[in-house]
Each structure stands twice: as structure tokens, then as C-alpha cells.
Amino acid sequence: MRALVFEAPGRVALATAPDPTLLEPGDALVRARRVAICGSDLHVYRGRETGLDAGTIMGHELAGEVVAVGRGVTRLSPGDEVVSAFSTNCGDCFYCRSGLTSRCERGQLFGWVERGRGLHGVQAELVRVPLADSTLMRVPEGSDPEEALLAGDVLATGWFGAESAGARPGTVVAIVGCGPVGLMAVVAARLLGAERILACDGVPERLALAASFGAEPIDVSATVAPQLVRERTAGRGADAVVEAVGTPEATRLAFELCRPGATIAAVGVHTEERVAFSPGEAYEKNLTYRAGRAPARALMERLLPRLAETPLGLGRIVSHRLPLADGPRAYDLFDRRLEGCTKVVLEP
């Protein structure tokens, strides 16, 4: 089969890889119909996260059709249209039962193989999905296929960020970073009832998308964002901030946007050693800081039925729809934000 494999920082290649097979009774094989490139894929591509074996199949955003199941799979059948969370989960351990499926005791992240151990990714024609019964969900009838794909990662992550920050009726929510996750946090904050949503970024295409979803765009390249946010909130600052970038600069900006007593929810993937504000600064603001990987599979139980009932037009964040063979170019487009690139969906 054809697949996109990691070669080295800055290099992803289209390669021929062995077709996956059913290795465990709980496995399923899924023919990929749509896969996406995620901002966290760029951490490996840019060399910010290290340790990935050369030859690892990339990616963790998958929608497709079940083509085979192991003898232990009881909830799925060949022909089912499914979407996957970005990591597998067993559905039965302490963390899964408590709703933190992203920390499943048996879970694996798609697209991470290190020293020969791990799980290949989904940017391929055929994907092996362990723990299939509790990892995959059927796409509800009538759903928009791209919205279903987004529910498995960026929508779930943006929703997790907005909820964790405390978006609710009457609140002012600031979003730091209007990439796909930040844009989905805008959508989530609006649906959770936020009174105002202030979206901070420096890329015009992203700011325009944020505005189309109901946010007030703030161009951080042309204005002092904390001052502007205070001006719009009677001098206080935001009640809740979603940090969706994963850099020290984004963390610092999130801190400066907060009012005393606010909550920051960090859903960007961080690789630095220290938080960009001190314990004393947090104390002086009575700040709550929450961080972590979204429990995407648990959130999909809520999000997929909601999307089936009321499509939200989330596909507008997708700027490029390309064949798998264009994957190396797609990574370059997304990495360098060429051609107004905001999100890439690949069709194997």
C-alpha cells in the first residue's frame, strides 16, 4: 500500500509499505477515505519532538470504511463508515471509565513508533486499529464526512479547551492561536454560550475564519493584544483563555490576557522545560492553569450526534483537499502556510 512516512525532520515521503494485518482479536482494518494533517504532526516534521523512527507512517486523523475485523470485535462490521480518535483506548480501565480516554492504560497514539515499538499512523491507504470496538465510532447517518473526521481530533481538542477554560453563558473567552484547534475552540465557546470570543492570531486567513465562526479577531502582529482585551472588558481581561499553540510566547500571551481569577486551558503541545510565568505571578492573579491531551474518544460520544443533527460548516477550515500522493507537498504547504493553507485533508 502507499503511505506517508517520516524520513527526517523536514522530510516526509510517499512510500510503499506492507499492508497491515489483524494482529490481535480486537483489531480492525480500515480503508482510509479521509485523513488530515494536524498541527501536532508538524512538531515531528519541524524536529521539535524527537525520537520517532524513520519509516514511521505519519498521522492520527482518520475517517474510513471497516474492511476486516478480528474475532474479538463485536460492535463493528465490514462496511461500517467510521471515524477514529487520535489514540486508541480500551474503554474499560480506570481512566477510560472516568472519561479520560486519552490516558488509557493500554492506549497508543497513532503515528508514533520509537525504537521499534508503537503504532503506525493513518496517512495510508489501509490502517490497523487496535481496540477497535472502543476506539472507533460509526459515523451517524446524514453526517458531513469532513465534520466527522474533525470530531476525532481538532474539534474534540478545541471543545476540551473551551470547556476546561470555563466557557459558559456570560463569559469572555480569549483564544490564543487560530489554527484548526483554536478555530474549533471558537466554535465550542460559542456553542457553550460565551458572551464574547476574542480570537488572537497574526495570520489574516485564520483571523477571517475566526470571524466567520463568531469571534472578534485581534491581529497580534498589529496591536498590543492584552491592552486591547482589557479595553474591551472594562479593564479586567478575559474570564477564560484557551492556549492552542504550544509555545512559551503563546503561554505568556495567554497569561497576560487573563483577568484575576481566570482559567487558562493549554491544549497546544508543549516541548519546553518551564512554564512561561512564575508561581508568584500565578498567585498574584489567583490563576488556574489546566493542561493536557483531550479525551477525544469520550468527547466524540457527544460531538458526533450533535454534528449529525446540526452541521456547523466546519469544513470551511479546510483550505486544501489533496490526494495522498501530494502528501509531501501538503506538509510543506501546511508548515510554511503557503497558498493560504489552514488545514489539509488527504484522500487516499
GUTOR-987795 format. One record per residue: chain; x, y, z of N, C-alpha, C in turn. Coordinates in steps of 0.2 Angstrom, whole numbers, plus 5000, padded with zeros to 4 digits. Example, Ala and Ser with C-alpha at 12.3 -4.5 7.8 and 13.67 -1.06 7.14 Angstrom:
<atoms>
["A" [5066 4972 5039] [5062 4978 5039] [5066 4984 5039]];
["A" [5064 4989 5035] [5068 4995 5036] [5064 5000 5039]];
</atoms>
This chain:
<atoms>
["A" [5004 4994 5000] [5000 5000 5000] [5004 5006 5000]];
["A" [5001 5012 4998] [5005 5018 4998] [5004 5022 5005]];
["A" [5009 5025 5008] [5009 5028 5014] [5013 5034 5014]];
["A" [5012 5039 5019] [5017 5044 5020] [5021 5043 5026]];
["A" [5027 5042 5025] [5032 5040 5031] [5037 5046 5032]];
["A" [5039 5046 5039] [5044 5051 5041] [5050 5048 5039]];
["A" [5054 5053 5037] [5061 5051 5035] [5066 5055 5040]];
["A" [5065 5061 5041] [5069 5065 5045] [5066 5072 5046]];
["A" [5068 5076 5051] [5065 5082 5051] [5065 5086 5044]];
["A" [5059 5088 5042] [5058 5092 5036] [5057 5087 5030]];
["A" [5057 5081 5031] [5056 5076 5026] [5051 5071 5027]];
["A" [5045 5071 5023] [5040 5066 5023] [5040 5063 5016]];
["A" [5039 5057 5015] [5040 5054 5008] [5034 5049 5007]];
["A" [5031 5049 5001] [5026 5044 4999] [5030 5038 4998]];
["A" [5028 5032 5001] [5032 5026 5001] [5027 5020 5000]];
["A" [5030 5015 4998] [5026 5008 4998] [5028 5005 5005]];
["A" [5022 5003 5008] [5023 5000 5015] [5019 4993 5015]];
["A" [5021 4989 5019] [5017 4982 5019] [5010 4984 5021]];
["A" [5005 4980 5018] [4998 4981 5021] [4998 4978 5028]];
["A" [4994 4982 5032] [4993 4980 5039] [4989 4973 5039]];
["A" [4990 4970 5045] [4986 4964 5045] [4983 4964 5052]];
["A" [4978 4959 5054] [4975 4959 5060] [4980 4955 5065]];
["A" [4982 4958 5070] [4987 4955 5074] [4984 4953 5081]];
["A" [4979 4956 5083] [4975 4955 5089] [4968 4954 5088]];
["A" [4964 4950 5092] [4957 4949 5091] [4953 4955 5091]];
["A" [4955 4960 5095] [4952 4967 5095] [4953 4971 5089]];
["A" [4957 4969 5084] [4959 4974 5079] [4954 4975 5074]];
["A" [4954 4980 5070] [4950 4981 5064] [4955 4984 5059]];
["A" [4954 4983 5052] [4957 4986 5047] [4952 4991 5044]];
["A" [4955 4997 5043] [4950 5002 5040] [4954 5005 5034]];
["A" [4950 5005 5028] [4952 5008 5022] [4951 5016 5023]];
["A" [4956 5019 5023] [4956 5027 5024] [4952 5030 5018]];
["A" [4947 5034 5020] [4944 5038 5015] [4946 5046 5015]];
["A" [4947 5048 5021] [4949 5055 5023] [4954 5054 5029]];
["A" [4960 5057 5028] [4965 5058 5033] [4967 5066 5033]];
["A" [4969 5068 5039] [4971 5075 5039] [4978 5076 5042]];
["A" [4981 5081 5040] [4987 5083 5043] [4986 5088 5049]];
["A" [4988 5086 5055] [4987 5090 5061] [4993 5094 5063]];
["A" [4992 5100 5067] [4997 5104 5069] [5002 5100 5073]];
["A" [5000 5095 5077] [5005 5091 5081] [5009 5087 5076]];
["A" [5007 5085 5070] [5011 5082 5065] [5017 5086 5064]];
["A" [5016 5093 5064] [5022 5097 5062] [5027 5097 5068]];
["A" [5025 5096 5074] [5031 5095 5079] [5036 5091 5077]];
["A" [5034 5085 5075] [5039 5080 5072] [5042 5082 5066]];
["A" [5039 5085 5061] [5041 5087 5055] [5046 5093 5056]];
["A" [5045 5097 5061] [5050 5103 5062] [5055 5101 5067]];
["A" [5055 5095 5069] [5061 5092 5074] [5060 5095 5081]];
["A" [5054 5097 5083] [5053 5100 5090] [5052 5094 5094]];
["A" [5048 5088 5092] [5048 5082 5096] [5052 5077 5092]];
["A" [5056 5074 5096] [5061 5069 5093] [5060 5062 5096]];
["A" [5063 5057 5092] [5063 5050 5094] [5059 5046 5090]];
["A" [5056 5049 5085] [5052 5045 5080] [5056 5041 5075]];
["A" [5055 5034 5074] [5059 5030 5070] [5058 5032 5063]];
["A" [5063 5033 5059] [5062 5034 5052] [5058 5028 5049]];
["A" [5054 5029 5044] [5049 5024 5041] [5043 5024 5045]];
["A" [5042 5028 5050] [5035 5028 5054] [5030 5031 5049]];
["A" [5024 5028 5048] [5019 5031 5045] [5016 5036 5049]];
["A" [5015 5042 5046] [5013 5048 5050] [5005 5048 5050]];
["A" [5003 5053 5055] [4996 5055 5055] [4992 5051 5060]];
["A" [4986 5055 5063] [4982 5052 5068] [4974 5054 5067]];
["A" [4973 5057 5061] [4966 5059 5060] [4963 5055 5054]];
["A" [4958 5051 5056] [4956 5046 5051] [4948 5045 5051]];
["A" [4946 5045 5045] [4939 5043 5043] [4939 5038 5038]];
["A" [4935 5032 5038] [4936 5027 5033] [4931 5022 5033]];
["A" [4932 5016 5030] [4927 5011 5030] [4931 5004 5033]];
["A" [4927 5001 5037] [4930 4995 5040] [4930 4990 5035]];
["A" [4935 4986 5034] [4936 4981 5029] [4937 4974 5032]];
["A" [4939 4974 5038] [4940 4967 5041] [4940 4968 5049]];
["A" [4938 4963 5053] [4938 4964 5060] [4941 4957 5063]];
["A" [4944 4958 5069] [4946 4952 5072] [4941 4949 5076]];
["A" [4942 4942 5078] [4936 4938 5081] [4934 4941 5087]];
["A" [4937 4946 5091] [4935 4949 5097] [4931 4955 5096]];
["A" [4930 4957 5090] [4927 4964 5088] [4919 4962 5088]];
["A" [4915 4965 5092] [4908 4964 5092] [4903 4970 5090]];
["A" [4906 4976 5090] [4902 4982 5089] [4903 4984 5081]];
["A" [4907 4982 5078] [4909 4984 5071] [4909 4978 5066]];
["A" [4907 4980 5060] [4907 4975 5054] [4910 4978 5048]];
["A" [4912 4974 5044] [4915 4977 5037] [4909 4981 5034]];
["A" [4911 4986 5031] [4906 4991 5028] [4904 4997 5032]];
["A" [4906 4996 5038] [4904 5002 5043] [4908 5008 5041]];
["A" [4905 5014 5040] [4909 5020 5040] [4911 5023 5047]];
["A" [4917 5024 5048] [4919 5025 5055] [4924 5031 5055]];
["A" [4924 5034 5061] [4930 5039 5062] [4933 5037 5069]];
["A" [4940 5039 5069] [4944 5037 5075] [4946 5043 5079]];
["A" [4947 5041 5085] [4950 5046 5089] [4958 5046 5088]];
["A" [4962 5051 5090] [4969 5051 5088] [4973 5046 5092]];
["A" [4970 5043 5097] [4974 5037 5101] [4969 5032 5102]];
["A" [4971 5026 5103] [4967 5020 5105] [4965 5020 5112]];
["A" [4960 5017 5114] [4958 5016 5121] [4954 5010 5122]];
["A" [4955 5007 5128] [4951 5001 5129] [4944 5001 5131]];
["A" [4942 5007 5134] [4935 5008 5136] [4934 5005 5143]];
["A" [4939 5002 5146] [4937 4999 5152] [4942 5000 5158]];
["A" [4947 5003 5157] [4952 5004 5163] [4949 5010 5167]];
["A" [4953 5012 5172] [4951 5017 5177] [4950 5024 5173]];
["A" [4955 5025 5169] [4955 5032 5165] [4949 5032 5160]];
["A" [4948 5027 5157] [4943 5026 5152] [4936 5027 5155]];
["A" [4935 5023 5161] [4929 5024 5164] [4927 5031 5167]];
["A" [4933 5034 5169] [4932 5041 5171] [4931 5046 5166]];
["A" [4932 5044 5160] [4931 5049 5154] [4938 5052 5151]];
["A" [4943 5050 5154] [4950 5052 5152] [4953 5047 5147]];
["A" [4949 5046 5142] [4951 5041 5137] [4958 5042 5134]];
["A" [4961 5048 5134] [4967 5050 5131] [4973 5047 5136]];
["A" [4971 5045 5142] [4976 5042 5146] [4975 5035 5148]];
["A" [4972 5031 5143] [4970 5024 5144] [4976 5020 5145]];
["A" [4976 5016 5150] [4982 5012 5152] [4984 5007 5146]];
["A" [4980 5006 5141] [4983 5002 5136] [4983 5006 5129]];
["A" [4982 5012 5130] [4981 5017 5124] [4988 5018 5120]];
["A" [4987 5019 5114] [4993 5021 5110] [4991 5027 5105]];
["A" [4996 5031 5104] [4995 5036 5099] [4996 5034 5092]];
["A" [4992 5035 5088] [4993 5034 5081] [4999 5038 5078]];
["A" [5003 5035 5074] [5009 5038 5071] [5015 5039 5075]];
["A" [5016 5035 5081] [5022 5036 5085] [5025 5029 5086]];
["A" [5030 5028 5082] [5034 5022 5083] [5041 5024 5085]];
["A" [5044 5022 5091] [5050 5023 5094] [5054 5017 5096]];
["A" [5060 5016 5093] [5064 5010 5094] [5060 5004 5093]];
["A" [5056 5004 5087] [5053 4998 5085] [5046 4997 5089]];
["A" [5045 5001 5094] [5038 5000 5097] [5034 5006 5096]];
["A" [5027 5004 5095] [5022 5009 5095] [5017 5007 5089]];
["A" [5014 5012 5087] [5008 5011 5082] [5009 5016 5076]];
["A" [5009 5013 5070] [5010 5017 5064] [5003 5021 5063]];
["A" [5004 5026 5059] [4999 5031 5059] [4994 5030 5053]];
["A" [4990 5035 5051] [4984 5033 5047] [4985 5037 5040]];
["A" [4990 5040 5039] [4991 5043 5032] [4993 5038 5027]];
["A" [4989 5033 5026] [4990 5027 5022] [4983 5025 5019]];
["A" [4984 5020 5014] [4978 5018 5011] [4974 5013 5016]];
["A" [4978 5010 5020] [4974 5005 5025] [4978 5005 5032]];
["A" [4973 5005 5037] [4976 5007 5044] [4973 5001 5048]];
["A" [4978 4999 5052] [4976 4994 5058] [4974 4998 5064]];
["A" [4968 4996 5067] [4966 5000 5073] [4965 4995 5078]];
["A" [4970 4995 5083] [4969 4991 5089] [4963 4993 5093]];
["A" [4960 4989 5098] [4955 4990 5102] [4949 4994 5098]];
["A" [4948 4991 5093] [4943 4994 5088] [4936 4996 5091]];
["A" [4933 4991 5095] [4927 4992 5097] [4926 4999 5101]];
["A" [4931 5000 5105] [4931 5006 5110] [4935 5012 5107]];
["A" [4938 5011 5101] [4942 5017 5098] [4938 5020 5092]];
["A" [4935 5016 5088] [4931 5019 5083] [4924 5020 5084]];
["A" [4921 5025 5081] [4914 5026 5081] [4911 5026 5074]];
["A" [4905 5023 5074] [4902 5024 5067] [4900 5031 5066]];
["A" [4900 5033 5060] [4898 5040 5058] [4890 5040 5057]];
["A" [4887 5044 5061] [4880 5044 5061] [4877 5046 5054]];
["A" [4872 5042 5052] [4869 5044 5046] [4867 5051 5044]];
["A" [4869 5053 5039] [4867 5060 5037] [4873 5065 5039]];
["A" [4878 5063 5042] [4883 5067 5044] [4888 5070 5038]];
["A" [4890 5075 5039] [4895 5078 5034] [4902 5074 5035]];
["A" [4905 5071 5030] [4910 5067 5031] [4916 5070 5034]];
["A" [4917 5077 5032] [4923 5081 5034] [4922 5083 5042]];
["A" [4916 5084 5043] [4915 5086 5050] [4916 5080 5055]];
["A" [4914 5074 5053] [4915 5068 5057] [4922 5067 5058]];
["A" [4926 5068 5052] [4934 5067 5053] [4936 5072 5058]];
["A" [4934 5078 5058] [4937 5083 5063] [4935 5082 5070]];
["A" [4929 5078 5071] [4927 5077 5078] [4932 5072 5081]];
["A" [4936 5069 5078] [4941 5064 5081] [4947 5067 5084]];
["A" [4948 5074 5082] [4954 5077 5085] [4953 5084 5086]];
["A" [4953 5088 5081] [4954 5096 5082] [4947 5098 5085]];
["A" [4941 5096 5083] [4935 5098 5086] [4935 5096 5093]];
["A" [4937 5090 5095] [4937 5087 5102] [4942 5091 5106]];
["A" [4948 5092 5103] [4953 5096 5107] [4951 5103 5108]];
["A" [4948 5107 5103] [4945 5113 5104] [4940 5114 5109]];
["A" [4935 5109 5109] [4930 5108 5114] [4932 5107 5121]];
["A" [4937 5103 5121] [4940 5101 5128] [4943 5108 5131]];
["A" [4947 5112 5126] [4950 5118 5129] [4945 5123 5131]];
["A" [4939 5124 5127] [4934 5129 5129] [4931 5127 5136]];
["A" [4929 5120 5136] [4926 5118 5142] [4931 5119 5148]];
["A" [4937 5117 5147] [4942 5117 5153] [4943 5124 5155]];
["A" [4943 5129 5150] [4944 5136 5152] [4938 5139 5156]];
["A" [4932 5136 5155] [4926 5138 5159] [4922 5142 5154]];
["A" [4922 5141 5148] [4917 5145 5143] [4910 5143 5145]];
["A" [4906 5148 5146] [4899 5147 5148] [4895 5153 5147]];
["A" [4889 5153 5148] [4885 5159 5146] [4888 5165 5150]];
["A" [4888 5171 5147] [4890 5177 5150] [4898 5178 5151]];
["A" [4902 5173 5149] [4909 5174 5149] [4912 5177 5143]];
["A" [4918 5180 5144] [4923 5182 5139] [4928 5177 5138]];
["A" [4929 5174 5132] [4934 5169 5131] [4939 5172 5126]];
["A" [4945 5171 5128] [4950 5173 5123] [4954 5167 5120]];
["A" [4955 5166 5114] [4958 5161 5111] [4965 5163 5108]];
["A" [4970 5160 5110] [4977 5161 5108] [4979 5156 5103]];
["A" [4979 5159 5096] [4981 5154 5091] [4975 5152 5087]];
["A" [4974 5154 5081] [4968 5152 5077] [4970 5147 5071]];
["A" [4974 5142 5073] [4975 5136 5069] [4968 5132 5069]];
["A" [4968 5126 5067] [4962 5122 5067] [4960 5121 5074]];
["A" [4964 5119 5079] [4961 5118 5086] [4959 5125 5089]];
["A" [4962 5130 5088] [4960 5137 5090] [4953 5139 5087]];
["A" [4952 5137 5081] [4946 5139 5077] [4940 5134 5080]];
["A" [4942 5128 5081] [4937 5124 5084] [4935 5126 5092]];
["A" [4940 5129 5095] [4939 5132 5102] [4934 5138 5101]];
["A" [4934 5142 5096] [4930 5147 5095] [4923 5144 5094]];
["A" [4922 5139 5090] [4916 5136 5089] [4913 5133 5095]];
["A" [4917 5130 5099] [4915 5127 5105] [4913 5132 5110]];
["A" [4916 5138 5111] [4915 5143 5115] [4908 5146 5114]];
["A" [4907 5147 5107] [4900 5150 5105] [4895 5145 5107]];
["A" [4896 5139 5106] [4890 5134 5107] [4889 5133 5115]];
["A" [4895 5134 5119] [4894 5134 5126] [4891 5140 5129]];
["A" [4890 5145 5125] [4886 5151 5127] [4890 5157 5129]];
["A" [4897 5157 5127] [4901 5163 5129] [4898 5169 5126]];
["A" [4898 5175 5130] [4896 5181 5128] [4900 5184 5122]];
["A" [4906 5184 5123] [4911 5187 5118] [4917 5182 5117]];
["A" [4919 5181 5111] [4925 5177 5110] [4930 5182 5106]];
["A" [4936 5182 5109] [4942 5186 5106] [4947 5182 5104]];
["A" [4948 5182 5097] [4952 5177 5094] [4959 5181 5092]];
["A" [4965 5178 5095] [4971 5181 5094] [4975 5177 5089]];
["A" [4978 5180 5084] [4982 5177 5079] [4985 5183 5075]];
["A" [4990 5181 5071] [4994 5186 5066] [4993 5184 5059]];
["A" [4989 5179 5057] [4988 5176 5050] [4981 5178 5048]];
["A" [4981 5183 5043] [4975 5185 5040] [4969 5180 5039]];
["A" [4971 5174 5035] [4967 5169 5034] [4963 5166 5040]];
["A" [4967 5165 5045] [4965 5162 5051] [4960 5167 5055]];
["A" [4962 5173 5055] [4958 5178 5058] [4951 5179 5055]];
["A" [4951 5178 5048] [4945 5179 5044] [4940 5173 5046]];
["A" [4943 5167 5046] [4940 5161 5048] [4937 5162 5055]];
["A" [4941 5164 5060] [4938 5165 5067] [4932 5170 5067]];
["A" [4933 5175 5063] [4927 5180 5062] [4921 5176 5060]];
["A" [4922 5172 5055] [4916 5169 5052] [4913 5164 5056]];
["A" [4916 5162 5062] [4913 5157 5067] [4911 5161 5073]];
["A" [4911 5168 5072] [4908 5172 5078] [4913 5175 5083]];
["A" [4919 5175 5081] [4924 5178 5086] [4926 5186 5084]];
["A" [4928 5189 5088] [4931 5196 5087] [4938 5195 5085]];
["A" [4941 5196 5079] [4948 5195 5078] [4952 5200 5081]];
["A" [4958 5198 5083] [4963 5203 5086] [4970 5201 5083]];
["A" [4972 5205 5078] [4979 5204 5075] [4985 5205 5079]];
["A" [4988 5200 5082] [4993 5201 5087] [4999 5204 5083]];
["A" [5000 5204 5077] [5005 5207 5073] [5005 5215 5072]];
["A" [4999 5217 5074] [4997 5224 5073] [4995 5228 5079]];
["A" [4994 5225 5084] [4991 5228 5090] [4994 5225 5096]];
["A" [4993 5228 5102] [4995 5225 5108] [4989 5222 5111]];
["A" [4989 5215 5110] [4983 5211 5112] [4981 5212 5119]];
["A" [4985 5211 5124] [4982 5212 5131] [4979 5219 5132]];
["A" [4982 5224 5130] [4979 5231 5131] [4972 5231 5128]];
["A" [4972 5228 5121] [4965 5228 5118] [4960 5224 5121]];
["A" [4962 5218 5124] [4957 5214 5128] [4955 5218 5134]];
["A" [4959 5221 5138] [4957 5225 5144] [4952 5230 5142]];
["A" [4954 5234 5136] [4949 5239 5134] [4942 5237 5133]];
["A" [4942 5230 5130] [4935 5228 5129] [4932 5224 5134]];
["A" [4935 5224 5140] [4932 5220 5146] [4933 5225 5152]];
["A" [4931 5231 5151] [4931 5236 5157] [4938 5236 5161]];
["A" [4943 5234 5158] [4950 5234 5161] [4952 5228 5165]];
["A" [4947 5223 5164] [4949 5217 5168] [4953 5212 5165]];
["A" [4951 5210 5158] [4954 5204 5155] [4949 5199 5154]];
["A" [4951 5194 5151] [4947 5188 5149] [4945 5184 5155]];
["A" [4939 5181 5155] [4937 5176 5160] [4940 5169 5159]];
["A" [4941 5168 5153] [4944 5161 5151] [4948 5162 5145]];
["A" [4954 5158 5145] [4959 5158 5139] [4960 5151 5137]];
["A" [4960 5150 5130] [4962 5144 5128] [4968 5145 5124]];
["A" [4974 5142 5126] [4980 5142 5123] [4981 5136 5118]];
["A" [4981 5138 5111] [4981 5132 5106] [4987 5132 5102]];
["A" [4992 5134 5104] [4998 5135 5100] [5004 5130 5103]];
["A" [5006 5130 5109] [5011 5126 5112] [5018 5129 5112]];
["A" [5018 5136 5113] [5025 5139 5113] [5025 5143 5119]];
["A" [5031 5145 5122] [5032 5149 5128] [5028 5156 5126]];
["A" [5029 5159 5120] [5026 5165 5119] [5019 5165 5119]];
["A" [5016 5159 5117] [5008 5159 5117] [5006 5158 5125]];
["A" [5010 5155 5129] [5008 5154 5136] [5009 5161 5139]];
["A" [5014 5165 5138] [5015 5171 5141] [5009 5176 5139]];
["A" [5007 5176 5132] [5001 5180 5130] [4995 5178 5133]];
["A" [4994 5171 5134] [4988 5169 5137] [4988 5172 5145]];
["A" [4993 5171 5148] [4994 5174 5155] [4992 5181 5155]];
["A" [4994 5185 5150] [4993 5192 5150] [4986 5194 5148]];
["A" [4983 5190 5145] [4976 5191 5143] [4971 5190 5149]];
["A" [4973 5186 5154] [4968 5184 5159] [4967 5190 5164]];
["A" [4961 5190 5167] [4959 5194 5172] [4961 5190 5179]];
["A" [4961 5193 5184] [4962 5189 5191] [4956 5184 5192]];
["A" [4958 5178 5194] [4953 5173 5195] [4951 5169 5188]];
["A" [4955 5170 5183] [4953 5167 5176] [4956 5160 5176]];
["A" [4955 5156 5171] [4957 5150 5170] [4961 5150 5163]];
["A" [4967 5147 5162] [4970 5146 5156] [4969 5138 5155]];
["A" [4967 5136 5149] [4967 5129 5147] [4972 5129 5141]];
["A" [4977 5125 5142] [4983 5124 5137] [4982 5117 5133]];
["A" [4980 5118 5127] [4979 5112 5123] [4984 5111 5118]];
["A" [4988 5116 5117] [4994 5116 5112] [4999 5111 5115]];
["A" [5003 5108 5111] [5008 5103 5113] [5014 5106 5115]];
["A" [5016 5106 5121] [5022 5110 5123] [5028 5105 5124]];
["A" [5034 5108 5122] [5040 5104 5122] [5046 5107 5127]];
["A" [5044 5113 5129] [5049 5117 5133] [5049 5114 5140]];
["A" [5054 5116 5144] [5055 5113 5151] [5051 5117 5156]];
["A" [5050 5124 5155] [5047 5128 5160] [5041 5131 5158]];
["A" [5036 5133 5162] [5030 5137 5160] [5032 5144 5160]];
["A" [5029 5148 5156] [5032 5155 5154] [5029 5160 5159]];
["A" [5027 5158 5165] [5025 5163 5170] [5027 5159 5177]];
["A" [5028 5163 5182] [5031 5160 5188] [5025 5159 5193]];
["A" [5027 5154 5198] [5022 5153 5203] [5019 5159 5206]];
["A" [5024 5164 5207] [5022 5170 5210] [5017 5174 5206]];
["A" [5018 5174 5200] [5014 5178 5195] [5007 5175 5195]];
["A" [5007 5168 5195] [5000 5164 5195] [4997 5166 5202]];
["A" [5000 5166 5208] [4997 5168 5214] [4994 5175 5214]];
["A" [4998 5179 5211] [4996 5186 5211] [4989 5187 5207]];
["A" [4988 5182 5203] [4982 5183 5199] [4976 5178 5201]];
["A" [4978 5174 5206] [4973 5168 5208] [4971 5164 5201]];
["A" [4977 5162 5198] [4976 5159 5191] [4975 5152 5192]];
["A" [4971 5149 5188] [4970 5142 5187] [4973 5140 5180]];
["A" [4978 5135 5180] [4981 5133 5174] [4980 5126 5173]];
["A" [4976 5124 5167] [4975 5117 5166] [4978 5115 5159]];
["A" [4980 5109 5159] [4984 5107 5153] [4983 5100 5151]];
["A" [4984 5098 5145] [4983 5090 5144] [4980 5089 5137]];
["A" [4981 5082 5136] [4978 5079 5129] [4971 5078 5130]];
["A" [4967 5080 5125] [4960 5080 5125] [4958 5072 5125]];
["A" [4953 5071 5129] [4950 5064 5129] [4945 5063 5123]];
["A" [4948 5063 5117] [4944 5064 5111] [4939 5059 5110]];
["A" [4940 5052 5112] [4935 5047 5111] [4929 5048 5115]];
["A" [4930 5050 5122] [4925 5052 5126] [4920 5057 5123]];
["A" [4924 5063 5121] [4920 5068 5118] [4916 5067 5112]];
["A" [4919 5062 5108] [4915 5060 5102] [4908 5057 5103]];
["A" [4907 5055 5109] [4901 5052 5110] [4896 5058 5110]];
["A" [4898 5064 5112] [4893 5069 5112] [4893 5073 5106]];
["A" [4899 5074 5103] [4900 5078 5097] [4897 5075 5090]];
["A" [4898 5069 5089] [4896 5066 5083] [4888 5066 5082]];
["A" [4884 5064 5087] [4877 5065 5087] [4875 5072 5086]];
["A" [4878 5077 5089] [4877 5084 5088] [4878 5086 5081]];
["A" [4884 5084 5078] [4885 5086 5071] [4880 5083 5066]];
["A" [4878 5077 5068] [4873 5074 5063] [4866 5078 5063]];
["A" [4865 5081 5069] [4858 5084 5070] [4859 5091 5067]];
["A" [4865 5095 5068] [4866 5102 5066] [4873 5103 5063]];
["A" [4874 5102 5056] [4880 5103 5054] [4882 5110 5055]];
["A" [4889 5111 5056] [4891 5118 5058] [4895 5121 5053]];
["A" [4896 5118 5047] [4900 5121 5042] [4908 5121 5044]];
["A" [4910 5116 5048] [4917 5116 5050] [4922 5115 5044]];
["A" [4919 5112 5038] [4923 5111 5033] [4927 5117 5030]];
["A" [4924 5123 5032] [4927 5129 5029] [4934 5130 5032]];
["A" [4936 5127 5037] [4943 5127 5039] [4948 5124 5035]];
["A" [4945 5119 5031] [4950 5115 5026] [4951 5119 5020]];
["A" [4957 5121 5019] [4959 5125 5013] [4961 5121 5007]];
["A" [4964 5115 5009] [4967 5111 5003] [4964 5103 5004]];
["A" [4962 5101 4999] [4960 5094 4998] [4964 5091 4993]];
["A" [4968 5086 4995] [4973 5083 4990] [4973 5076 4990]];
["A" [4976 5073 4985] [4977 5065 4985] [4983 5064 4990]];
["A" [4983 5058 4992] [4988 5055 4996] [4995 5056 4993]];
["A" [4996 5056 4987] [5002 5056 4983] [5005 5063 4984]];
["A" [5001 5068 4985] [5003 5075 4986] [5005 5076 4993]];
["A" [5005 5071 4997] [5007 5072 5005] [5013 5076 5006]];
["A" [5019 5075 5003] [5025 5078 5005] [5024 5086 5003]];
["A" [5021 5087 4998] [5019 5095 4996] [5014 5097 5001]];
["A" [5009 5093 5003] [5005 5096 5008] [5008 5098 5015]];
["A" [5013 5094 5017] [5016 5095 5023] [5020 5102 5022]];
["A" [5023 5103 5017] [5027 5109 5016] [5022 5115 5015]];
["A" [5016 5114 5012] [5011 5120 5012] [5009 5121 5019]];
["A" [5007 5116 5023] [5005 5117 5030] [5010 5120 5034]];
["A" [5016 5118 5034] [5022 5120 5038] [5023 5128 5037]];
["A" [5023 5130 5030] [5025 5136 5029] [5019 5141 5027]];
["A" [5013 5138 5028] [5007 5142 5027] [5007 5145 5020]];
["A" [5009 5141 5015] [5008 5144 5009] [5001 5143 5006]];
["A" [5000 5147 5001] [4994 5147 4997] [4988 5148 5002]];
["A" [4988 5151 5007] [4983 5152 5012] [4981 5146 5016]];
["A" [4986 5141 5017] [4984 5135 5020] [4982 5135 5027]];
["A" [4977 5133 5029] [4974 5132 5035] [4973 5125 5038]];
["A" [4971 5121 5034] [4970 5114 5036] [4970 5109 5029]];
["A" [4974 5104 5029] [4974 5099 5024] [4971 5093 5025]];
["A" [4966 5091 5021] [4963 5084 5021] [4966 5080 5015]];
["A" [4968 5074 5016] [4971 5070 5011] [4966 5064 5009]];
["A" [4965 5062 5003] [4961 5057 5001] [4964 5051 4998]];
["A" [4966 5046 5002] [4970 5040 5000] [4966 5037 4994]];
</atoms>
